[in-house]
Amino acid sequence: MEALKTLVARTLAQDLDAYGEIVRRFQYLAYGYAFALLGDAHLAEDMAQEAFLEAYQNLAKLDQPDAFPGWLRKIVLKRCDRLIRLMRPRTSPLETAGQVADRRPGPSAAAEQRELKNRILDAIARLPENERTVTTLFYIDGYSQCDIADFLELPVSTVNNRLHASREALRERMETVIGEALHADAPQPDALAERITFLCAFAGQLQSGVPVVTALENMQKTVKAARMREVVQDFLKSVLSGSSMTEVFIRYKDLFPPMVVRLIDDGETFCVVDQSLQQAGEWLKTGKFKTDPAMFDNNFSLFRIRGALTDALQAGAKALVVDSSRSGPMPGGKFDALWIEHEQDDGSLKRTGPIGRPEILAKLQYELKVRTRLNAEQEGDCLAGTLRLRLSKDGGERSFPITYRPLADGDQIRIELNYSE
């Protein structure tokens, strides 16, 4: 097995095959840790992919290559923590974790297997967090106690003690079934490595200003994995047939991070798609990008957000937040609405009133963005800038820090209320 130090050095020398090997080596540790924190297989896979992408973007900052496992764990933890804080729970983990298609024939057998699997995952979920994490990592793909200790940055003896305690709680006679239940929803072998190496290579093409069609044609010649070749061929076919770039990127939103999809959508909306494609490539490769602060300049009218900002200022809120993942029923329950929330000093959100149906968010973002001067240097997974807005007919324009954060299931607008005249 090639030394981790050598693989890191090869990756820093732009050898994507080396980074693919790193992903293969640690993919189930990253996924298993995320699953232990979130209890949802699909979200865990998303967080693992995002973590490996962030690790690639920041690999040059890692002083000791042998510290990569623990460093990766911290990135996974940060990603999962952010998801937990920003998004309301969308699934009930113990109910959904077993709902994966079963290849065994017969509905009775399938139901019996799902019931047993759910019971096992329920038992694991009831373990203390430390024991749950070690158990998930041990059974997800047969990692040794030493591997897990390196990843969690713990002594091997501590890992052994926690694993022993969890075995006692779960009863050793269930161990084989536990491994099968945890592994059933895990990513297919090499799947994460194939996606990450594709994204990194595609990023290099876009960042260099290569037109997207040419970039896809180049990728057709270099992509080795059959699954990813099919994606590239379908992607290229869709673009050449006249589909909008946004439609195609949305179709593959499980592959492309939300920030990339949002940049492409903004590029087409504001007729700067060449620029936004280059920015998307730069973001994929480095986690940050440069942009023209006047990217969204235009002259359009704004609507009810003025009143909402005025109310938030009068209420002494820290920020005004509109989050598509936090919509709820209108009074009377006739339809769901997008609600305005005030962020308090302690970080909690207080729902104040509806702003309209959820689909209004796209128009709201558009009308806010034409009044937003973007920061020239962008970093992380949200667009940041300054909103210039006149709140009343008699008053002057005020400046509010604003961020547009693309989420896995929608978008969030956050307007800071420490404004300036």
C-alpha positions in Angstrom: 0.0 0.0 0.0 1.4 3.4 -1.0 2.3 5.6 1.9 -0.1 8.4 2.6 2.7 10.9 2.6 3.5 9.9 -1.0 -0.1 10.1 -2.1 -0.5 13.6 -0.6 2.7 14.8 -2.4 1.5 13.3 -5.7 -1.9 15.1 -5.3 -0.2 18.4 -4.6 1.7 17.8 -7.9 -1.8 17.7 -9.6 -2.0 13.9 -9.8 -5.7 13.3 -9.4 -5.3 9.5 -9.5 -3.4 9.8 -6.2 -6.2 11.8 -4.6 -8.6 9.2 -5.9 -6.6 6.6 -4.0 -6.8 8.7 -0.9 -10.6 8.9 -1.2 -10.9 5.2 -1.7 -8.8 4.6 1.4 -10.9 6.8 3.7 -14.4 7.0 2.0 -16.1 4.7 4.4 -14.6 6.3 7.5 -15.9 9.7 6.3 -19.3 8.3 5.3 -19.6 6.2 8.5 -18.7 9.2 10.7 -21.3 11.4 8.9 -23.9 8.6 9.2 -23.2 8.3 12.9 -23.8 12.1 13.3 -26.8 12.4 11.0 -28.5 9.0 10.9 -29.4 9.5 7.2 -27.5 7.5 4.5 -28.1 10.1 1.6 -27.1 13.1 3.7 -24.1 11.2 5.0 -22.9 10.5 1.5 -23.4 14.1 0.5 -21.4 15.3 3.5 -18.6 12.8 2.7 -18.3 14.1 -0.9 -18.3 17.7 0.3 -15.6 16.9 2.9 -13.3 15.3 0.4 -13.8 18.2 -2.0 -12.9 20.7 0.8 -9.9 18.6 1.8 -8.7 18.7 -1.8 -9.1 22.5 -1.9 -7.1 22.9 1.2 -4.6 20.0 1.0 -1.6 22.4 0.8 -2.5 23.7 4.3 -2.0 20.3 5.8 1.4 20.4 7.5 1.7 16.7 8.3 0.4 14.3 5.6 0.0 11.5 8.2 -2.4 13.7 10.1 -4.9 13.5 7.1 -7.4 11.1 8.8 -8.0 13.3 11.8 -8.0 16.4 9.7 -10.6 14.9 7.4 -12.7 13.9 10.4 -12.8 17.6 11.5 -14.0 18.7 8.1 -16.8 16.1 8.1 -17.8 17.2 11.6 -17.9 20.9 10.5 -20.0 20.0 7.4 -22.4 17.9 9.4 -22.7 20.5 12.2 -23.4 23.2 9.7 -26.1 21.1 8.1 -27.7 20.3 11.5 -27.8 24.0 12.4 -28.9 25.4 9.0 -31.5 22.9 7.9 -34.5 21.5 9.7 -34.6 17.7 9.8 -36.1 16.4 6.5 -36.3 12.8 7.4 -36.7 10.5 10.4 -33.5 8.6 10.3 -34.7 5.4 12.0 -37.7 5.2 9.7 -35.9 5.7 6.5 -32.5 4.1 7.0 -33.9 0.7 6.1 -36.0 1.7 3.1 -33.5 0.5 0.4 -34.5 -1.8 -2.4 -34.0 -5.4 -1.4 -32.8 -7.9 -4.0 -34.3 -10.9 -2.3 -37.6 -12.1 -3.9 -40.9 -11.9 -2.1 -42.6 -9.1 -0.2 -42.7 -11.0 3.0 -39.0 -11.6 3.0 -38.3 -8.0 2.1 -40.5 -6.7 4.9 -38.8 -9.0 7.4 -35.4 -7.9 6.4 -36.4 -4.2 6.6 -37.8 -4.7 10.0 -34.7 -6.4 11.3 -32.5 -3.8 9.8 -34.5 -1.0 11.4 -34.3 -2.7 14.7 -30.5 -2.9 14.4 -30.1 0.7 13.3 -32.4 1.7 16.1 -30.3 -0.1 18.6 -27.1 1.6 17.3 -28.8 5.0 17.4 -29.6 4.5 21.1 -25.9 4.0 21.9 -24.0 6.9 23.5 -22.4 9.1 20.8 -18.9 7.9 21.3 -19.8 4.2 21.2 -22.2 4.8 18.2 -19.4 6.5 16.2 -16.8 3.7 16.8 -19.4 1.0 16.1 -20.4 2.5 12.8 -16.9 3.0 11.6 -15.9 -0.5 12.6 -18.7 -2.3 10.9 -19.2 0.0 7.9 -16.3 -1.5 5.9 -14.1 -3.5 8.2 -11.7 -0.8 9.3 -9.2 -1.8 12.0 -9.1 -0.3 15.4 -5.9 1.4 14.4 -7.5 3.0 11.4 -10.4 4.2 13.5 -8.0 5.5 16.2 -6.0 7.5 13.6 -9.3 9.0 12.2 -10.7 9.9 15.6 -7.3 10.9 17.0 -7.8 8.6 20.0 -5.6 5.9 21.6 -6.3 2.4 20.2 -7.2 1.3 23.8 -10.0 3.9 23.9 -11.4 2.6 20.6 -11.2 -1.0 21.9 -13.0 -0.1 25.1 -15.8 1.8 23.3 -16.2 -1.1 20.8 -16.3 -3.6 23.6 -19.0 -1.6 25.5 -21.1 -1.3 22.3 -20.8 -5.0 21.6 -22.1 -5.8 25.1 -25.1 -3.5 24.5 -25.9 -4.8 21.1 -25.2 -8.5 21.9 -22.4 -10.1 20.0 -24.7 -12.6 18.2 -26.0 -9.7 16.1 -22.6 -8.5 14.8 -22.8 -10.0 11.3 -26.2 -8.6 10.7 -25.1 -5.2 12.0 -22.3 -5.0 9.5 -24.7 -5.9 6.6 -27.3 -3.3 7.8 -24.7 -0.5 8.0 -23.0 -1.4 4.7 -26.2 -1.7 2.7 -26.7 2.0 2.3 -23.1 3.0 2.0 -21.7 4.3 -1.3 -20.7 1.7 -3.8 -16.9 0.9 -3.9 -15.0 3.6 -5.8 -18.1 5.8 -6.2 -16.9 8.7 -4.2 -13.4 8.5 -5.6 -14.8 8.6 -9.2 -17.0 11.6 -8.5 -14.3 13.6 -6.7 -11.6 13.0 -9.3 -14.1 13.9 -12.0 -15.0 17.2 -10.2 -11.4 18.1 -9.7 -10.5 17.5 -13.3 -13.6 19.3 -14.6 -12.8 22.2 -12.3 -9.4 22.6 -13.9 -10.9 22.8 -17.4 -13.5 25.4 -16.3 -11.1 27.5 -14.3 -8.8 27.8 -17.3 -11.7 29.3 -19.3 -12.2 26.2 -21.5 -15.7 26.4 -23.0 -18.0 23.8 -21.3 -18.6 21.8 -24.5 -14.8 21.6 -25.2 -14.3 20.7 -21.5 -16.8 17.9 -21.7 -15.3 16.6 -24.9 -11.9 16.6 -23.2 -13.3 14.8 -20.2 -14.8 12.1 -22.5 -11.2 11.2 -23.5 -9.8 11.1 -20.0 -12.5 9.8 -17.6 -11.8 6.1 -16.8 -14.8 5.1 -14.8 -17.7 3.8 -16.9 -20.3 5.4 -14.6 -18.7 8.8 -15.0 -18.3 8.4 -18.8 -22.0 7.9 -19.0 -22.6 11.1 -17.1 -20.2 13.1 -19.3 -21.9 11.7 -22.5 -25.4 12.6 -21.3 -24.2 16.0 -20.1 -22.6 16.8 -23.4 -25.6 15.5 -25.4 -28.0 17.7 -23.3 -25.9 20.8 -23.8 -25.6 20.3 -27.5 -29.4 19.6 -27.8 -30.1 23.1 -26.5 -30.9 22.5 -22.9 -30.0 25.4 -20.6 -26.8 24.9 -18.6 -28.8 25.3 -15.4 -31.2 22.5 -16.3 -28.3 20.1 -16.9 -26.5 21.0 -13.7 -29.7 20.7 -11.7 -30.2 17.2 -13.2 -26.9 16.2 -11.7 -27.3 18.2 -8.4 -26.2 15.0 -6.5 -22.9 15.3 -8.2 -22.3 19.1 -8.3 -22.3 21.0 -5.0 -25.1 23.6 -4.6 -22.7 26.5 -4.9 -21.8 25.4 -8.5 -25.4 25.0 -9.5 -26.2 28.5 -8.1 -23.3 30.1 -9.9 -24.4 28.6 -13.2 -28.0 29.7 -12.6 -26.9 33.2 -11.8 -24.7 33.3 -14.9 -27.6 32.4 -17.2 -30.0 34.7 -15.4 -27.7 37.7 -15.6 -26.2 36.8 -19.0 -22.7 36.2 -17.6 -22.5 32.5 -17.9 -18.9 32.4 -19.3 -17.8 34.3 -16.2 -19.8 32.1 -13.8 -18.5 28.9 -15.3 -15.0 30.0 -14.7 -15.9 31.0 -11.1 -17.5 27.6 -10.6 -14.3 25.9 -11.7 -12.2 28.2 -9.4 -14.5 27.5 -6.5 -14.4 23.7 -7.1 -10.6 23.7 -7.2 -9.9 26.2 -4.4 -13.1 26.9 -2.4 -13.0 30.6 -3.3 -13.1 32.8 -6.4 -12.8 36.3 -7.6 -15.7 38.1 -9.1 -16.7 41.5 -10.5 -18.6 43.3 -7.7 -20.9 44.8 -10.3 -21.8 41.3 -11.7 -25.5 41.8 -11.0 -25.8 45.5 -11.9 -29.2 46.4 -13.4 -32.3 48.6 -12.7 -35.3 46.8 -11.3 -37.9 47.5 -8.6 -38.0 45.8 -5.3 -41.1 44.8 -3.3 -42.1 43.9 0.2 -38.6 43.2 1.6 -38.3 46.9 2.5 -41.1 46.6 5.0 -39.7 43.3 6.4 -36.3 45.0 6.9 -37.9 48.0 8.7 -39.8 45.6 11.0 -36.6 43.6 11.7 -34.7 46.8 12.6 -37.5 48.0 14.9 -37.6 44.6 16.6 -33.9 44.8 17.3 -33.1 41.6 15.4 -29.5 40.7 14.5 -30.3 39.6 11.0 -33.3 38.9 8.7 -33.3 35.3 7.2 -35.4 33.8 4.4 -34.8 30.1 4.1 -36.5 27.8 1.6 -36.0 24.8 3.8 -37.9 26.4 6.6 -41.2 27.1 4.9 -44.5 26.3 6.7 -48.3 26.5 6.4 -50.1 29.8 6.1 -52.6 30.7 8.8 -55.6 28.7 8.0 -53.5 25.9 6.4 -54.5 26.6 2.8 -51.0 26.4 1.4 -47.3 26.5 2.5 -45.6 29.8 2.6 -42.0 31.2 2.8 -41.6 32.8 6.2 -39.4 35.7 7.3 -37.4 35.0 10.4 -35.5 37.3 12.7 -32.2 36.0 14.0 -31.8 36.9 17.7 -28.5 37.7 19.5 -28.2 34.1 20.7 -28.5 32.8 17.2 -32.1 31.5 17.5 -34.6 32.2 14.8 -38.0 33.8 15.5 -40.7 33.4 12.7 -42.5 36.6 12.1 -44.7 36.5 9.0 -45.1 35.0 5.6 -43.6 36.6 2.5 -45.4 34.5 -0.1 -45.4 31.0 -1.6 -42.0 29.3 -1.7 -41.6 29.8 -5.4 -41.3 33.6 -4.7 -37.8 33.1 -3.4 -36.3 33.0 -7.0 -37.8 36.5 -7.8 -36.8 37.8 -4.3 -33.2 36.7 -4.9 -33.2 38.2 -8.4 -34.4 41.6 -7.2 -32.1 41.7 -4.3 -29.1 40.7 -6.4 -29.5 43.6 -8.8 -28.9 45.8 -5.7 -26.0 43.8 -4.4 -22.4 44.8 -4.8 -20.5 41.5 -4.5 -17.3 41.3 -2.5 -14.5 41.0 -5.0 -13.0 38.0 -3.1 -15.4 35.1 -2.5 -14.7 32.2 -0.2 -16.8 29.3 1.1 -20.1 28.0 0.0 -22.1 31.3 -0.1 -22.1 34.5 -2.2 -21.4 37.6 -0.1 -21.8 41.3 -0.7 -23.5 44.5 0.3 -27.1 45.3 -0.3 -27.9 49.0 -1.1 -31.5 49.8 -0.4 -33.8 52.8 0.3 -36.2 51.8 3.1 -38.5 54.8 2.8 -39.3 57.5 0.2 -37.8 60.2 2.4 -34.7 58.3 3.6 -31.4 57.7 1.9 -29.9 54.5 0.8 -28.6 52.1 3.5 -26.0 49.4 3.1 -26.6 45.9 4.6 -24.2 42.9 4.5 -26.0 40.1 2.7 -25.2 36.5 1.9 -26.9 34.1 -0.5 -26.3 30.5 0.6 -27.3 27.6 -1.7 -28.6 24.6 0.3 -29.1 21.0 -0.7 -32.8 21.5 -0.9 -33.1 25.2 -1.7 -31.6 28.6 -0.8 -31.2 31.0 2.0 -30.9 34.8 2.1 -29.4 36.4 5.2 -29.3 40.2 5.6 -27.2 41.5 8.5 -28.8 44.5 10.2 -25.7 46.3 11.3 -26.2 48.6 8.4 -24.4 51.8 7.4 -25.8 55.0 5.7 
